Amino acid sequence: MPYRNLTPSALPLKDRHQYLLGGVGPRPIAFVGSLSAAGLPNLAPFSFFNAFGANPVIIGISPAYSGRTGEPKDTMLNIQATGEFTVSIVSYPMVRQMQLAAGEYPPGVSEFEVSGLTPLPSLKVSPPAVAESPFVMECTFDRHIELGGDKGSGNLLLGEVVQYRIKEEVFGDDGHIDPYKMDQVGRHNLGWYSRSREGLFSIDRRQTDQAVGFQALPADLLTSTVLTGNDLALLAGVPEVPQDAEVPGDLNARLEGMSTGDRHREIKGLIEAGDLEGAWAVGLMEDAG
Ligand SMILES: Cc1cc2nc3c(=O)[nH]c(=O)nc-3n(C[C@H](O)[C@H](O)[C@H](O)COP(=O)(O)O)c2cc1C
């Protein structure tokens, strides 16, 4: 059988990393909440994440040094400074909001605000977790294991889980966690994710970096019972609010007198059809009126 036989240390860093991401998957995603020394909340996803022991309960994440600058990630600095963090497991209904939180935003911009996710005050540690997650772990920092100390190197941060917070709704009749109800998401390479109970799907990663965020969404959309967090995250993922986008086709005439719910259903249809400009145009109309 033909193989690609590769020596990782002989490959450019980027390629080494990509093979690893393609081969070791799906990886569970830890959405990590931490506080800076000054008390500012931070939220970031890490798929170099797993569980390592049950007595005591130990989990680990690996925030890498930047491959470009060698800078450590805020999450690592915060955990080292405060000795605490939270891990919220990422489920399918929150996956696109998670993706928004992974963008690089200027200091002072809260990932909670950008992603529209709700901070969940913790019981035993100071950093908040994510209220949308079905399964939260509150952790105290155990130890840091350097994995190279160079640009792109990992940093295994182990934490002891001092509190589980598991939503009642994910338990099955047998009293155990039901994986269908957890609806967990795993990470593969490139834009690929998997929804455990269904299979692979992809997210356009170009959406992340300069997203306008949830703070730019019209207020009525935020409280919609029709539009999901994933729908709203697609709208919030545009690099700028489309100012003179046109309401598509005959919709303009039909919008007159339409109920808010029906208008939100029209927006949902446009999002599902990939017409984010059209969806924004309809969304902004009501806002202006
Ligand atoms: C699904 C997903 C998984 C990620 N996993 C990791 C990871 O394991 N290690 C890492 O260093 N960065 C990972 N990232 C990138 C970080 O989330 C990103 O660099 C983030 O901006 C770091 O935030 P911080 O500087 O506030 O800690 C991941 C991003 C996504 C979207």
The ligand as an ORCA input file, in Angstrom:
! r2SCAN-3c Opt
* xyz 0 1
  C     -12.895     25.058     17.418
  C     -11.605     25.756     17.745
  C     -10.628     25.075     18.453
  C      -9.431     25.708     18.794
  N      -8.475     25.003     19.496
  C      -7.324     25.600     19.843
  C      -6.340     24.879     20.604
  O      -6.513     23.722     20.980
  N      -5.185     25.534     20.933
  C      -4.959     26.828     20.565
  O      -3.906     27.375     20.905
  N      -5.889     27.539     19.854
  C      -7.063     26.955     19.491
  N      -8.012     27.662     18.792
  C      -7.781     29.093     18.515
  C      -8.100     29.955     19.737
  O      -9.441     29.766     20.155
  C      -7.900     31.438     19.385
  O      -6.530     31.651     19.146
  C      -8.386     32.387     20.448
  O      -8.412     33.690     19.887
  C      -7.517     32.426     21.681
  O      -8.073     33.379     22.546
  P      -7.298     34.032     23.779
  O      -6.057     34.727     23.236
  O      -8.310     34.973     24.341
  O      -6.927     32.946     24.737
  C      -9.207     27.045     18.407
  C     -10.194     27.728     17.673
  C     -11.368     27.087     17.331
  C     -12.421     27.824     16.554
*
